[in-house]
Amino acid sequence: MTKFYKKSVVLLVFLISFSTLAFSQTTVSGTIKEVGVDEGIPGANVILKGTVTGTISDVNGNFSLKV
């Protein structure tokens, strides 16, 4: 292989790896329940502190939020 080809392959692998790390997201999910009752709370707001990112729980109190 030529030097140019080797350098191009290494650069391509690096860029693909970096973009995967840079754009990865974590999902936080759970269930909001009332204390003392084993029922979920529908329509509860879940907001990431210090941001405007949020979601609302479903009819069973479940939520999922990408952070």
N, C-alpha and C positions, 0 to 999 in steps of 0.2 A: 504494500500500500504506500501511496505517496504521503509525504508529510502533510500536505494540504488536506487530504482526505481524512487522515487521523485526527488532525486538529478540528475539522468540521464535525466529525462524529462526537468527539469529546465535548465540544461546545453545544451541540444539539442535545446530548444527554443532560448536560448541566442545566440548560434552559428549561427542558421538560421537567426535571426534578424541582427546580426553583419555582416554576409556575404552580406546580401541584401543592407545594408547601405554602406559597403566598396566598392562594385562593381557597385553602381548606377552611371549613367551618365546623363548629361543634354544635350539636343539637342537644338542648336541655329539654327534658320532658318529665311529666309527672302528673299527679292527681291532687286536686285541691279538695280537702274534706273538712267538714265542720267538726269541731272538737266534740267528742262524746257521741257522735253519730257516724255511722259507716256509710254515709251517702255523699257523693260528690256535689260540689257547688257549681251549678251551671252559670255561664256568663261572667265569671270572675276575671278581672284584668290581671295580666302578668306582664310586668314591664322590667326590662333590664335597667338597673339603677344607673343613673347618670346619662341615659340615652333616651331616644324616642322610640326604640325598638320594643315591640310588645306583641301580645296576642291575647285571645280570649278563650277561656275554657269551654269545652263542649257541654252537651247536656248531661254527661256523666262526671264532669269536673276534670276531664283530661285536657292537657295542653302540651304543645310542642313548640319550641322556640329556637331558631338558628341564631347563634351568637358568634 
